[in-house]
Amino acid sequence: MATDDFFRARLDGMVDPQHPLAVLARRLPWSQIETSLAPLFARKARLGKSR
C-alpha cells in the first residue's frame, strides 16, 4: 500500500463495511441521483450583477 503520508489513515480503513449507513450507501443508485440533481446545481448566469 503506497501512501504519501505514513501516519495518515485511509478512510476505507476506518469505516466498518457492515455499518448500516455503509450498507445503504452501496445500495443507493448514485448515478441516477446525480443525473436528476445535476441540473439543480448547474452554474447559471447572474444577470444584472456586475462587480
mmCIF entry with sequence, helices, sheets and N, C-alpha, C, O atoms, coordinates in Angstrom:
data_MODEL
# 
_entry.id   MODEL 
# 
_entity.id                         1 
_entity.type                       polymer 
_entity.pdbx_number_of_molecules   1 
# 
_entity_poly.entity_id                      1 
_entity_poly.type                           'polypeptide(L)' 
_entity_poly.nstd_linkage                   no 
_entity_poly.nstd_monomer                   no 
_entity_poly.pdbx_seq_one_letter_code       MATDDFFRARLDGMVDPQHPLAVLARRLPWSQIETSLAPLFARKARLGKSR 
_entity_poly.pdbx_seq_one_letter_code_can   MATDDFFRARLDGMVDPQHPLAVLARRLPWSQIETSLAPLFARKARLGKSR 
_entity_poly.pdbx_strand_id                 A 
# 
loop_
_entity_poly_seq.entity_id 
_entity_poly_seq.num 
_entity_poly_seq.mon_id 
_entity_poly_seq.hetero 
1 1  MET n 
1 2  ALA n 
1 3  THR n 
1 4  ASP n 
1 5  ASP n 
1 6  PHE n 
1 7  PHE n 
1 8  ARG n 
1 9  ALA n 
1 10 ARG n 
1 11 LEU n 
1 12 ASP n 
1 13 GLY n 
1 14 MET n 
1 15 VAL n 
1 16 ASP n 
1 17 PRO n 
1 18 GLN n 
1 19 HIS n 
1 20 PRO n 
1 21 LEU n 
1 22 ALA n 
1 23 VAL n 
1 24 LEU n 
1 25 ALA n 
1 26 ARG n 
1 27 ARG n 
1 28 LEU n 
1 29 PRO n 
1 30 TRP n 
1 31 SER n 
1 32 GLN n 
1 33 ILE n 
1 34 GLU n 
1 35 THR n 
1 36 SER n 
1 37 LEU n 
1 38 ALA n 
1 39 PRO n 
1 40 LEU n 
1 41 PHE n 
1 42 ALA n 
1 43 ARG n 
1 44 LYS n 
1 45 ALA n 
1 46 ARG n 
1 47 LEU n 
1 48 GLY n 
1 49 LYS n 
1 50 SER n 
1 51 ARG n 
# 
_struct_asym.id          A 
_struct_asym.entity_id   1 
# 
loop_
_struct_conf.conf_type_id 
_struct_conf.id 
_struct_conf.pdbx_PDB_helix_id 
_struct_conf.beg_label_comp_id 
_struct_conf.beg_label_asym_id 
_struct_conf.beg_label_seq_id 
_struct_conf.pdbx_beg_PDB_ins_code 
_struct_conf.end_label_comp_id 
_struct_conf.end_label_asym_id 
_struct_conf.end_label_seq_id 
_struct_conf.pdbx_end_PDB_ins_code 
_struct_conf.beg_auth_comp_id 
_struct_conf.beg_auth_asym_id 
_struct_conf.beg_auth_seq_id 
_struct_conf.end_auth_comp_id 
_struct_conf.end_auth_asym_id 
_struct_conf.end_auth_seq_id 
_struct_conf.pdbx_PDB_helix_class 
_struct_conf.details 
_struct_conf.pdbx_PDB_helix_length 
HELX_P HELX_P1 AA1 LEU A 11 ? MET A 14 ? LEU A 11 MET A 14 1 ? 4 
HELX_P HELX_P2 AA2 PRO A 20 ? ARG A 27 ? PRO A 20 ARG A 27 1 ? 8 
HELX_P HELX_P3 AA3 TRP A 30 ? LEU A 37 ? TRP A 30 LEU A 37 1 ? 8 
HELX_P HELX_P4 AA4 ALA A 38 ? PHE A 41 ? ALA A 38 PHE A 41 5 ? 4 
# 
_struct_conf_type.id          HELX_P 
_struct_conf_type.criteria    ? 
_struct_conf_type.reference   ? 
# 
loop_
_atom_site.group_PDB 
_atom_site.id 
_atom_site.type_symbol 
_atom_site.label_atom_id 
_atom_site.label_alt_id 
_atom_site.label_comp_id 
_atom_site.label_asym_id 
_atom_site.label_entity_id 
_atom_site.label_seq_id 
_atom_site.pdbx_PDB_ins_code 
_atom_site.Cartn_x 
_atom_site.Cartn_y 
_atom_site.Cartn_z 
_atom_site.occupancy 
_atom_site.B_iso_or_equiv 
_atom_site.pdbx_formal_charge 
_atom_site.auth_seq_id 
_atom_site.auth_comp_id 
_atom_site.auth_asym_id 
_atom_site.auth_atom_id 
_atom_site.pdbx_PDB_model_num 
ATOM 1   N N  . MET A 1 1  ? 0.849   -1.180 0.000   1.00 0.00 ? 1  MET A N  1 
ATOM 2   C CA . MET A 1 1  ? 0.000   0.000  0.000   1.00 0.00 ? 1  MET A CA 1 
ATOM 3   C C  . MET A 1 1  ? 0.891   1.239  0.000   1.00 0.00 ? 1  MET A C  1 
ATOM 4   O O  . MET A 1 1  ? 1.581   1.518  0.980   1.00 0.00 ? 1  MET A O  1 
ATOM 5   N N  . ALA A 1 2  ? 0.870   1.958  -1.077  1.00 0.00 ? 2  ALA A N  1 
ATOM 6   C CA . ALA A 1 2  ? 1.657   3.184  -1.178  1.00 0.00 ? 2  ALA A CA 1 
ATOM 7   C C  . ALA A 1 2  ? 0.849   4.357  -0.643  1.00 0.00 ? 2  ALA A C  1 
ATOM 8   O O  . ALA A 1 2  ? -0.327  4.515  -0.968  1.00 0.00 ? 2  ALA A O  1 
ATOM 9   N N  . THR A 1 3  ? 1.480   5.161  0.165   1.00 0.00 ? 3  THR A N  1 
ATOM 10  C CA . THR A 1 3  ? 0.804   6.345  0.684   1.00 0.00 ? 3  THR A CA 1 
ATOM 11  C C  . THR A 1 3  ? 1.810   7.483  0.777   1.00 0.00 ? 3  THR A C  1 
ATOM 12  O O  . THR A 1 3  ? 2.996   7.256  1.018   1.00 0.00 ? 3  THR A O  1 
ATOM 13  N N  . ASP A 1 4  ? 1.338   8.687  0.589   1.00 0.00 ? 4  ASP A N  1 
ATOM 14  C CA . ASP A 1 4  ? 2.196   9.864  0.666   1.00 0.00 ? 4  ASP A CA 1 
ATOM 15  C C  . ASP A 1 4  ? 2.567   10.189 2.107   1.00 0.00 ? 4  ASP A C  1 
ATOM 16  O O  . ASP A 1 4  ? 3.663   10.683 2.372   1.00 0.00 ? 4  ASP A O  1 
ATOM 17  N N  . ASP A 1 5  ? 1.670   9.915  3.027   1.00 0.00 ? 5  ASP A N  1 
ATOM 18  C CA . ASP A 1 5  ? 1.880   10.235 4.429   1.00 0.00 ? 5  ASP A CA 1 
ATOM 19  C C  . ASP A 1 5  ? 1.716   8.956  5.247   1.00 0.00 ? 5  ASP A C  1 
ATOM 20  O O  . ASP A 1 5  ? 0.613   8.421  5.354   1.00 0.00 ? 5  ASP A O  1 
ATOM 21  N N  . PHE A 1 6  ? 2.794   8.476  5.811   1.00 0.00 ? 6  PHE A N  1 
ATOM 22  C CA . PHE A 1 6  ? 2.795   7.210  6.533   1.00 0.00 ? 6  PHE A CA 1 
ATOM 23  C C  . PHE A 1 6  ? 1.797   7.203  7.691   1.00 0.00 ? 6  PHE A C  1 
ATOM 24  O O  . PHE A 1 6  ? 1.215   6.161  7.991   1.00 0.00 ? 6  PHE A O  1 
ATOM 25  N N  . PHE A 1 7  ? 1.593   8.339  8.341   1.00 0.00 ? 7  PHE A N  1 
ATOM 26  C CA . PHE A 1 7  ? 0.744   8.392  9.527   1.00 0.00 ? 7  PHE A CA 1 
ATOM 27  C C  . PHE A 1 7  ? -0.707  8.752  9.233   1.00 0.00 ? 7  PHE A C  1 
ATOM 28  O O  . PHE A 1 7  ? -1.518  8.817  10.156  1.00 0.00 ? 7  PHE A O  1 
ATOM 29  N N  . ARG A 1 8  ? -1.044  8.980  8.005   1.00 0.00 ? 8  ARG A N  1 
ATOM 30  C CA . ARG A 1 8  ? -2.424  9.336  7.651   1.00 0.00 ? 8  ARG A CA 1 
ATOM 31  C C  . ARG A 1 8  ? -3.196  8.060  7.338   1.00 0.00 ? 8  ARG A C  1 
ATOM 32  O O  . ARG A 1 8  ? -2.812  7.297  6.451   1.00 0.00 ? 8  ARG A O  1 
ATOM 33  N N  . ALA A 1 9  ? -4.273  7.834  8.061   1.00 0.00 ? 9  ALA A N  1 
ATOM 34  C CA . ALA A 1 9  ? -5.097  6.640  7.863   1.00 0.00 ? 9  ALA A CA 1 
ATOM 35  C C  . ALA A 1 9  ? -6.031  6.843  6.677   1.00 0.00 ? 9  ALA A C  1 
ATOM 36  O O  . ALA A 1 9  ? -6.552  7.937  6.457   1.00 0.00 ? 9  ALA A O  1 
ATOM 37  N N  . ARG A 1 10 ? -6.233  5.777  5.923   1.00 0.00 ? 10 ARG A N  1 
ATOM 38  C CA . ARG A 1 10 ? -7.158  5.839  4.792   1.00 0.00 ? 10 ARG A CA 1 
ATOM 39  C C  . ARG A 1 10 ? -8.593  5.696  5.293   1.00 0.00 ? 10 ARG A C  1 
ATOM 40  O O  . ARG A 1 10 ? -8.847  4.957  6.244   1.00 0.00 ? 10 ARG A O  1 
ATOM 41  N N  . LEU A 1 11 ? -9.519  6.391  4.665   1.00 0.00 ? 11 LEU A N  1 
ATOM 42  C CA . LEU A 1 11 ? -10.910 6.370  5.087   1.00 0.00 ? 11 LEU A CA 1 
ATOM 43  C C  . LEU A 1 11 ? -11.498 4.967  5.008   1.00 0.00 ? 11 LEU A C  1 
ATOM 44  O O  . LEU A 1 11 ? -12.259 4.567  5.890   1.00 0.00 ? 11 LEU A O  1 
ATOM 45  N N  . ASP A 1 12 ? -11.156 4.210  3.961   1.00 0.00 ? 12 ASP A N  1 
ATOM 46  C CA . ASP A 1 12 ? -11.722 2.864  3.836   1.00 0.00 ? 12 ASP A CA 1 
ATOM 47  C C  . ASP A 1 12 ? -11.230 1.928  4.948   1.00 0.00 ? 12 ASP A C  1 
ATOM 48  O O  . ASP A 1 12 ? -11.827 0.876  5.179   1.00 0.00 ? 12 ASP A O  1 
ATOM 49  N N  . GLY A 1 13 ? -10.162 2.299  5.624   1.00 0.00 ? 13 GLY A N  1 
ATOM 50  C CA . GLY A 1 13 ? -9.696  1.514  6.752   1.00 0.00 ? 13 GLY A CA 1 
ATOM 51  C C  . GLY A 1 13 ? -10.380 1.884  8.053   1.00 0.00 ? 13 GLY A C  1 
ATOM 52  O O  . GLY A 1 13 ? -10.286 1.141  9.030   1.00 0.00 ? 13 GLY A O  1 
ATOM 53  N N  . MET A 1 14 ? -11.068 3.020  8.088   1.00 0.00 ? 14 MET A N  1 
ATOM 54  C CA . MET A 1 14 ? -11.731 3.478  9.304   1.00 0.00 ? 14 MET A CA 1 
ATOM 55  C C  . MET A 1 14 ? -13.218 3.158  9.318   1.00 0.00 ? 14 MET A C  1 
ATOM 56  O O  . MET A 1 14 ? -13.830 3.140  10.386  1.00 0.00 ? 14 MET A O  1 
ATOM 57  N N  . VAL A 1 15 ? -13.813 2.906  8.156   1.00 0.00 ? 15 VAL A N  1 
ATOM 58  C CA . VAL A 1 15 ? -15.255 2.689  8.060   1.00 0.00 ? 15 VAL A CA 1 
ATOM 59  C C  . VAL A 1 15 ? -15.561 1.193  8.144   1.00 0.00 ? 15 VAL A C  1 
ATOM 60  O O  . VAL A 1 15 ? -14.947 0.382  7.450   1.00 0.00 ? 15 VAL A O  1 
ATOM 61  N N  . ASP A 1 16 ? -16.501 0.848  8.989   1.00 0.00 ? 16 ASP A N  1 
ATOM 62  C CA . ASP A 1 16 ? -16.947 -0.539 9.104   1.00 0.00 ? 16 ASP A CA 1 
ATOM 63  C C  . ASP A 1 16 ? -17.888 -0.837 7.942   1.00 0.00 ? 16 ASP A C  1 
ATOM 64  O O  . ASP A 1 16 ? -18.963 -0.243 7.869   1.00 0.00 ? 16 ASP A O  1 
ATOM 65  N N  . PRO A 1 17 ? -17.514 -1.746 7.021   1.00 0.00 ? 17 PRO A N  1 
ATOM 66  C CA . PRO A 1 17 ? -18.362 -2.023 5.856   1.00 0.00 ? 17 PRO A CA 1 
ATOM 67  C C  . PRO A 1 17 ? -19.710 -2.644 6.211   1.00 0.00 ? 17 PRO A C  1 
ATOM 68  O O  . PRO A 1 17 ? -20.609 -2.685 5.372   1.00 0.00 ? 17 PRO A O  1 
ATOM 69  N N  . GLN A 1 18 ? -19.861 -3.126 7.442   1.00 0.00 ? 18 GLN A N  1 
ATOM 70  C CA . GLN A 1 18 ? -21.126 -3.714 7.861   1.00 0.00 ? 18 GLN A CA 1 
ATOM 71  C C  . GLN A 1 18 ? -22.039 -2.711 8.563   1.00 0.00 ? 18 GLN A C  1 
ATOM 72  O O  . GLN A 1 18 ? -23.169 -3.044 8.919   1.00 0.00 ? 18 GLN A O  1 
ATOM 73  N N  . HIS A 1 19 ? -21.557 -1.489 8.761   1.00 0.00 ? 19 HIS A N  1 
ATOM 74  C CA . HIS A 1 19 ? -22.376 -0.457 9.402   1.00 0.00 ? 19 HIS A CA 1 
ATOM 75  C C  . HIS A 1 19 ? -23.576 -0.177 8.497   1.00 0.00 ? 19 HIS A C  1 
ATOM 76  O O  . HIS A 1 19 ? -23.427 -0.131 7.276   1.00 0.00 ? 19 HIS A O  1 
ATOM 77  N N  . PRO A 1 20 ? -24.768 0.012  9.081   1.00 0.00 ? 20 PRO A N  1 
ATOM 78  C CA . PRO A 1 20 ? -25.973 0.233  8.264   1.00 0.00 ? 20 PRO A CA 1 
ATOM 79  C C  . PRO A 1 20 ? -25.857 1.367  7.245   1.00 0.00 ? 20 PRO A C  1 
ATOM 80  O O  . PRO A 1 20 ? -26.394 1.253  6.143   1.00 0.00 ? 20 PRO A O  1 
ATOM 81  N N  . LEU A 1 21 ? -25.172 2.452  7.588   1.00 0.00 ? 21 LEU A N  1 
ATOM 82  C CA . LEU A 1 21 ? -25.039 3.552  6.634   1.00 0.00 ? 21 LEU A CA 1 
ATOM 83  C C  . LEU A 1 21 ? -24.108 3.183  5.481   1.00 0.00 ? 21 LEU A C  1 
ATOM 84  O O  . LEU A 1 21 ? -24.327 3.619  4.350   1.00 0.00 ? 21 LEU A O  1 
ATOM 85  N N  . ALA A 1 22 ? -23.078 2.391  5.750   1.00 0.00 ? 22 ALA A N  1 
ATOM 86  C CA . ALA A 1 22 ? -22.186 1.944  4.685   1.00 0.00 ? 22 ALA A CA 1 
ATOM 87  C C  . ALA A 1 22 ? -22.914 0.983  3.753   1.00 0.00 ? 22 ALA A C  1 
ATOM 88  O O  . ALA A 1 22 ? -22.723 1.027  2.537   1.00 0.00 ? 22 ALA A O  1 
ATOM 89  N N  . VAL A 1 23 ? -23.747 0.116  4.319   1.00 0.00 ? 23 VAL A N  1 
ATOM 90  C CA . VAL A 1 23 ? -24.541 -0.813 3.501   1.00 0.00 ? 23 VAL A CA 1 
ATOM 91  C C  . VAL A 1 23 ? -25.522 -0.026 2.640   1.00 0.00 ? 23 VAL A C  1 
ATOM 92  O O  . VAL A 1 23 ? -25.662 -0.307 1.450   1.00 0.00 ? 23 VAL A O  1 
ATOM 93  N N  . LEU A 1 24 ? -26.201 0.955  3.227   1.00 0.00 ? 24 LEU A N  1 
ATOM 94  C CA . LEU A 1 24 ? -27.142 1.783  2.480   1.00 0.00 ? 24 LEU A CA 1 
ATOM 95  C C  . LEU A 1 24 ? -26.451 2.525  1.352   1.00 0.00 ? 24 LEU A C  1 
ATOM 96  O O  . LEU A 1 24 ? -26.988 2.614  0.247   1.00 0.00 ? 24 LEU A O  1 
ATOM 97  N N  . ALA A 1 25 ? -25.273 3.057  1.615   1.00 0.00 ? 25 ALA A N  1 
ATOM 98  C CA . ALA A 1 25 ? -24.539 3.806  0.592   1.00 0.00 ? 25 ALA A CA 1 
ATOM 99  C C  . ALA A 1 25 ? -24.207 2.930  -0.610  1.00 0.00 ? 25 ALA A C  1 
ATOM 100 O O  . ALA A 1 25 ? -24.197 3.419  -1.740  1.00 0.00 ? 25 ALA A O  1 
ATOM 101 N N  . ARG A 1 26 ? -23.936 1.661  -0.391  1.00 0.00 ? 26 ARG A N  1 
ATOM 102 C CA . ARG A 1 26 ? -23.654 0.750  -1.509  1.00 0.00 ? 26 ARG A CA 1 
ATOM 103 C C  . ARG A 1 26 ? -24.901 0.407  -2.295  1.00 0.00 ? 26 ARG A C  1 
ATOM 104 O O  . ARG A 1 26 ? -24.807 0.042  -3.467  1.00 0.00 ? 26 ARG A O  1 
ATOM 105 N N  . ARG A 1 27 ? -26.066 0.513  -1.681  1.00 0.00 ? 27 ARG A N  1 
ATOM 106 C CA . ARG A 1 27 ? -27.319 0.128  -2.347  1.00 0.00 ? 27 ARG A CA 1 
ATOM 107 C C  . ARG A 1 27 ? -28.002 1.277  -3.094  1.00 0.00 ? 27 ARG A C  1 
ATOM 108 O O  . ARG A 1 27 ? -28.869 1.032  -3.933  1.00 0.00 ? 27 ARG A O  1 
ATOM 109 N N  . LEU A 1 28 ? -27.628 2.516  -2.805  1.00 0.00 ? 28 LEU A N  1 
ATOM 110 C CA . LEU A 1 28 ? -28.275 3.657  -3.454  1.00 0.00 ? 28 LEU A CA 1 
ATOM 111 C C  . LEU A 1 28 ? -27.841 3.770  -4.917  1.00 0.00 ? 28 LEU A C  1 
ATOM 112 O O  . LEU A 1 28 ? -26.680 3.519  -5.241  1.00 0.00 ? 28 LEU A O  1 
ATOM 113 N N  . PRO A 1 29 ? -28.766 4.144  -5.795  1.00 0.00 ? 29 PRO A N  1 
ATOM 114 C CA . PRO A 1 29 ? -28.433 4.322  -7.221  1.00 0.00 ? 29 PRO A CA 1 
ATOM 115 C C  . PRO A 1 29 ? -27.798 5.695  -7.456  1.00 0.00 ? 29 PRO A C  1 
ATOM 116 O O  . PRO A 1 29 ? -28.461 6.614  -7.938  1.00 0.00 ? 29 PRO A O  1 
ATOM 117 N N  . TRP A 1 30 ? -26.521 5.831  -7.117  1.00 0.00 ? 30 TRP A N  1 
ATOM 118 C CA . TRP A 1 30 ? -25.853 7.135  -7.129  1.00 0.00 ? 30 TRP A CA 1 
ATOM 119 C C  . TRP A 1 30 ? -25.867 7.794  -8.502  1.00 0.00 ? 30 TRP A C  1 
ATOM 120 O O  . TRP A 1 30 ? -26.025 9.013  -8.579  1.00 0.00 ? 30 TRP A O  1 
ATOM 121 N N  . SER A 1 31 ? -25.709 7.048  -9.579  1.00 0.00 ? 31 SER A N  1 
ATOM 122 C CA . SER A 1 31 ? -25.691 7.675  -10.904 1.00 0.00 ? 31 SER A CA 1 
ATOM 123 C C  . SER A 1 31 ? -27.052 8.281  -11.237 1.00 0.00 ? 31 SER A C  1 
ATOM 124 O O  . SER A 1 31 ? -27.117 9.351  -11.842 1.00 0.00 ? 31 SER A O  1 
ATOM 125 N N  . GLN A 1 32 ? -28.121 7.626  -10.858 1.00 0.00 ? 32 GLN A N  1 
ATOM 126 C CA . GLN A 1 32 ? -29.460 8.180  -11.105 1.00 0.00 ? 32 GLN A CA 1 
ATOM 127 C C  . GLN A 1 32 ? -29.705 9.416  -10.242 1.00 0.00 ? 32 GLN A C  1 
ATOM 128 O O  . GLN A 1 32 ? -30.295 10.393 -10.704 1.00 0.00 ? 32 GLN A O  1 
ATOM 129 N N  . ILE A 1 33 ? -29.261 9.374  -9.018  1.00 0.00 ? 33 ILE A N  1 
ATOM 130 C CA . ILE A 1 33 ? -29.419 10.525 -8.124  1.00 0.00 ? 33 ILE A CA 1 
ATOM 131 C C  . ILE A 1 33 ? -28.639 11.717 -8.666  1.00 0.00 ? 33 ILE A C  1 
ATOM 132 O O  . ILE A 1 33 ? -29.145 12.839 -8.697  1.00 0.00 ? 33 ILE A O  1 
ATOM 133 N N  . GLU A 1 34 ? -27.399 11.465 -9.094  1.00 0.00 ? 34 GLU A N  1 
ATOM 134 C CA . GLU A 1 34 ? -26.577 12.548 -9.638  1.00 0.00 ? 34 GLU A CA 1 
ATOM 135 C C  . GLU A 1 34 ? -27.191 13.128 -10.906 1.00 0.00 ? 34 GLU A C  1 
ATOM 136 O O  . GLU A 1 34 ? -27.199 14.345 -11.089 1.00 0.00 ? 34 GLU A O  1 
ATOM 137 N N  . THR A 1 35 ? -27.703 12.271 -11.780 1.00 0.00 ? 35 THR A N  1 
ATOM 138 C CA . THR A 1 35 ? -28.317 12.734 -13.027 1.00 0.00 ? 35 THR A CA 1 
ATOM 139 C C  . THR A 1 35 ? -29.543 13.606 -12.757 1.00 0.00 ? 35 THR A C  1 
ATOM 140 O O  . THR A 1 35 ? -29.751 14.610 -13.437 1.00 0.00 ? 35 THR A O  1 
ATOM 141 N N  . SER A 1 36 ? -30.344 13.231 -11.781 1.00 0.00 ? 36 SER A N  1 
ATOM 142 C CA . SER A 1 36 ? -31.556 14.007 -11.511 1.00 0.00 ? 36 SER A CA 1 
ATOM 143 C C  . SER A 1 36 ? -31.267 15.309 -10.764 1.00 0.00 ? 36 SER A C  1 
ATOM 144 O O  . SER A 1 36 ? -32.018 16.274 -10.910 1.00 0.00 ? 36 SER A O  1 
ATOM 145 N N  . LEU A 1 37 ? -30.192 15.359 -9.966  1.00 0.00 ? 37 LEU A N  1 
ATOM 146 C CA . LEU A 1 37 ? -29.895 16.567 -9.194  1.00 0.00 ? 37 LEU A CA 1 
ATOM 147 C C  . LEU A 1 37 ? -28.937 17.534 -9.890  1.00 0.00 ? 37 LEU A C  1 
ATOM 148 O O  . LEU A 1 37 ? -28.903 18.713 -9.540  1.00 0.00 ? 37 LEU A O  1 
ATOM 149 N N  . ALA A 1 38 ? -28.168 17.067 -10.856 1.00 0.00 ? 38 ALA A N  1 
ATOM 150 C CA . ALA A 1 38 ? -27.158 17.904 -11.507 1.00 0.00 ? 38 ALA A CA 1 
ATOM 151 C C  . ALA A 1 38 ? -27.726 19.207 -12.075 1.00 0.00 ? 38 ALA A C  1 
ATOM 152 O O  . ALA A 1 38 ? -27.101 20.255 -11.908 1.00 0.00 ? 38 ALA A O  1 
ATOM 153 N N  . PRO A 1 39 ? -28.891 19.183 -12.742 1.00 0.00 ? 39 PRO A N  1 
ATOM 154 C CA . PRO A 1 39 ? -29.412 20.456 -13.277 1.00 0.00 ? 39 PRO A CA 1 
ATOM 155 C C  . PRO A 1 39 ? -29.718 21.491 -12.184 1.00 0.00 ? 39 PRO A C  1 
ATOM 156 O O  . PRO A 1 39 ? -29.659 22.693 -12.444 1.00 0.00 ? 39 PRO A O  1 
ATOM 157 N N  . LEU A 1 40 ? -30.038 21.047 -10.992 1.00 0.00 ? 40 LEU A N  1 
ATOM 158 C CA . LEU A 1 40 ? -30.348 21.980 -9.910  1.00 0.00 ? 40 LEU A CA 1 
ATOM 159 C C  . LEU A 1 40 ? -29.111 22.705 -9.400  1.00 0.00 ? 40 LEU A C  1 
ATOM 160 O O  . LEU A 1 40 ? -29.214 23.792 -8.830  1.00 0.00 ? 40 LEU A O  1 
ATOM 161 N N  . PHE A 1 41 ? -27.931 22.100 -9.606  1.00 0.00 ? 41 PHE A N  1 
ATOM 162 C CA . PHE A 1 41 ? -26.698 22.689 -9.113  1.00 0.00 ? 41 PHE A CA 1 
ATOM 163 C C  . PHE A 1 41 ? -25.824 23.254 -10.219 1.00 0.00 ? 41 PHE A C  1 
ATOM 164 O O  . PHE A 1 41 ? -24.685 23.650 -9.969  1.00 0.00 ? 41 PHE A O  1 
ATOM 165 N N  . ALA A 1 42 ? -26.342 23.295 -11.435 1.00 0.00 ? 42 ALA A N  1 
ATOM 166 C CA . ALA A 1 42 ? -25.576 23.828 -12.560 1.00 0.00 ? 42 ALA A CA 1 
ATOM 167 C C  . ALA A 1 42 ? -25.385 25.332 -12.376 1.00 0.00 ? 42 ALA A C  1 
ATOM 168 O O  . ALA A 1 42 ? -26.256 26.022 -11.846 1.00 0.00 ? 42 ALA A O  1 
ATOM 169 N N  . ARG A 1 43 ? -24.238 25.823 -12.819 1.00 0.00 ? 43 ARG A N  1 
ATOM 170 C CA . ARG A 1 43 ? -23.985 27.270 -12.736 1.00 0.00 ? 43 ARG A CA 1 
ATOM 171 C C  . ARG A 1 43 ? -24.902 27.996 -13.704 1.00 0.00 ? 43 ARG A C  1 
ATOM 172 O O  . ARG A 1 43 ? -25.050 27.601 -14.860 1.00 0.00 ? 43 ARG A O  1 
ATOM 173 N N  . LYS A 1 44 ? -25.506 29.048 -13.218 1.00 0.00 ? 44 LYS A N  1 
ATOM 174 C CA . LYS A 1 44 ? -26.410 29.838 -14.042 1.00 0.00 ? 44 LYS A CA 1 
ATOM 175 C C  . LYS A 1 44 ? -25.850 31.254 -14.153 1.00 0.00 ? 44 LYS A C  1 
ATOM 176 O O  . LYS A 1 44 ? -25.180 31.743 -13.243 1.00 0.00 ? 44 LYS A O  1 
ATOM 177 N N  . ALA A 1 45 ? -26.130 31.895 -15.267 1.00 0.00 ? 45 ALA A N  1 
ATOM 178 C CA . ALA A 1 45 ? -25.688 33.268 -15.468 1.00 0.00 ? 45 ALA A CA 1 
ATOM 179 C C  . ALA A 1 45 ? -26.404 34.175 -14.468 1.00 0.00 ? 45 ALA A C  1 
ATOM 180 O O  . ALA A 1 45 ? -27.605 34.028 -14.240 1.00 0.00 ? 45 ALA A O  1 
ATOM 181 N N  . ARG A 1 46 ? -25.673 35.097 -13.882 1.00 0.00 ? 46 ARG A N  1 
ATOM 182 C CA . ARG A 1 46 ? -26.249 36.048 -12.941 1.00 0.00 ? 46 ARG A CA 1 
ATOM 183 C C  . ARG A 1 46 ? -26.444 37.368 -13.667 1.00 0.00 ? 46 ARG A C  1 
ATOM 184 O O  . ARG A 1 46 ? -25.537 38.198 -13.726 1.00 0.00 ? 46 ARG A O  1 
ATOM 185 N N  . LEU A 1 47 ? -27.626 37.550 -14.215 1.00 0.00 ? 47 LEU A N  1 
ATOM 186 C CA . LEU A 1 47 ? -27.913 38.755 -14.976 1.00 0.00 ? 47 LEU A CA 1 
ATOM 187 C C  . LEU A 1 47 ? -28.070 39.962 -14.056 1.00 0.00 ? 47 LEU A C  1 
ATOM 188 O O  . LEU A 1 47 ? -28.702 39.890 -13.002 1.00 0.00 ? 47 LEU A O  1 
ATOM 189 N N  . GLY A 1 48 ? -27.462 41.098 -14.499 1.00 0.00 ? 48 GLY A N  1 
ATOM 190 C CA . GLY A 1 48 ? -27.614 42.336 -13.752 1.00 0.00 ? 48 GLY A CA 1 
ATOM 191 C C  . GLY A 1 48 ? -26.680 42.462 -12.564 1.00 0.00 ? 48 GLY A C  1 
ATOM 192 O O  . GLY A 1 48 ? -26.758 43.456 -11.842 1.00 0.00 ? 48 GLY A O  1 
ATOM 193 N N  . LYS A 1 49 ? -25.823 41.522 -12.335 1.00 0.00 ? 49 LYS A N  1 
ATOM 194 C CA . LYS A 1 49 ? -24.900 41.583 -11.202 1.00 0.00 ? 49 LYS A CA 1 
ATOM 195 C C  . LYS A 1 49 ? -23.473 41.783 -11.724 1.00 0.00 ? 49 LYS A C  1 
ATOM 196 O O  . LYS A 1 49 ? -22.811 40.826 -12.126 1.00 0.00 ? 49 LYS A O  1 
ATOM 197 N N  . SER A 1 50 ? -23.014 43.024 -11.713 1.00 0.00 ? 50 SER A N  1 
ATOM 198 C CA . SER A 1 50 ? -21.649 43.292 -12.134 1.00 0.00 ? 50 SER A CA 1 
ATOM 199 C C  . SER A 1 50 ? -20.843 43.796 -10.943 1.00 0.00 ? 50 SER A C  1 
ATOM 200 O O  . SER A 1 50 ? -21.376 44.443 -10.041 1.00 0.00 ? 50 SER A O  1 
ATOM 201 N N  . ARG A 1 51 ? -19.576 43.493 -10.959 1.00 0.00 ? 51 ARG A N  1 
ATOM 202 C CA . ARG A 1 51 ? -18.720 43.913 -9.841  1.00 0.00 ? 51 ARG A CA 1 
ATOM 203 C C  . ARG A 1 51 ? -17.557 44.681 -10.355 1.00 0.00 ? 51 ARG A C  1 
ATOM 204 O O  . ARG A 1 51 ? -16.716 45.124 -9.574  1.00 0.00 ? 51 ARG A O  1 
# 
